[in-house]
Amino acid sequence: MRLALFSGVTIAALLILWFEWPRMKAKPIKDKAALVSLLLIGWLLTMLDLPNTPGPTTLLEAIFKPFRGLVEK
């Protein structure tokens, strides 16, 4: 499932780049960089398992759990 999703997003990103790049040739470098960076960010986010990623509170609990005995009585 993950491989199919990753492959689909990779193909979609390449197709977007392939169709948009001829129009982008006349645009400045900043516009080209924005297109490539947004596609790259979206492509990289498909590699992460965001719905099952623990949040910042989980990290803070892991850091401060050893100190719980010092603070609570």
N, C-alpha and C positions, 0 to 999 in steps of 0.2 A: 504494500500500500504506500509506504513512504517513498519507495523507489519510483513508483508510478507518478506520484505527486511531484517529486523532484524532477523527474524527466519531463513531465508536462510543463512545469514552470520554466525549465531550461529551454524547451522548444518554443514556448510562447515568448520568452525574452529575446531569443535569437530572431524570431520572426518580426517582433516589434523593431528590433535594431535593424534588421534587413530592409524593412519597408520604410522606416523613418530616416535612415542615414542619407539617402540621396537628397531628401529635402533639407537635411541639416548641413550639407556641404557649404551652403551660402551663409550659414549662421556663424556667429562668433564662437570662439573656443569655449566660453562660459556656458553657452547653451548645450554644446556637445558634451561637456563635462557633466552638466546637470542631468542630461538624458542617461548617460552611461552610469552615473552614480546612483540614480534612482532605480534603474534596472538591476544594478548590482546589489543594492540594499534589499530589494524585494526578493532577489534570487537567494541571497544569504539567509534571509528570514525563513525561507522554506526548509532550511536544514535544521532549524531549531524546533523543539517540541514545545511551543509556547503555551498551549493549554495545560500542560503538565509540569511546567517550570515553577519551582517554588518562588515565592515572592520575597521581598526584603525583610518581612517580619520573621520568616524562617531563618534567614541569615543572622538577624539580631538575636534570636532565641538561641541559636547554636553558639554564638560568641559569648553571651552573657549567662548561659546556663551554669557554668562552673561557679559563678559568683552569687548564685541564688542563696546559698547558705549564709553568706556574709551579710546580705541585705535583709532577708526575712528572719523573723524570730518566732 
